[in-house]
Amino acid sequence: MESKKSQRKRQKEIMLVSQMIKLYCHKNHTNQNGKVLCEDCQQLLEYARFRSAKCRFMENKTFCSNCRIQCYSPEMKKRIQKVMRYSGPRIIIYHPVLCLKHALTGVIEKRRTKCD
């Protein structure tokens, strides 16, 4: 059974990834209505959700990019990296609180791992 901490981390990760994919899709693809993702971005989001749901290291990891095991397929890894490169610098404009929480989590985890 999964701990509450892992469940919360998984939910936060999926929320952030979905917001970043939505931002990328709405700014780069033809579907600009803000409600529906294009087929490729919807597929990437479903894949990210699936990989997060199967992650065995959720309790101890910070972010997927820092994980010792890269579980994304090479094609999906390239696609999510493209999304992250685009959305990363822009997400603070659209979701400042979410972005600040993400940054704070990263700082806390770096300090924690230095002490270990």
Helices and strands as residue ranges (DSSP letters): H 4-28, H 39-54, G 64-66, H 74-94, H 96-115
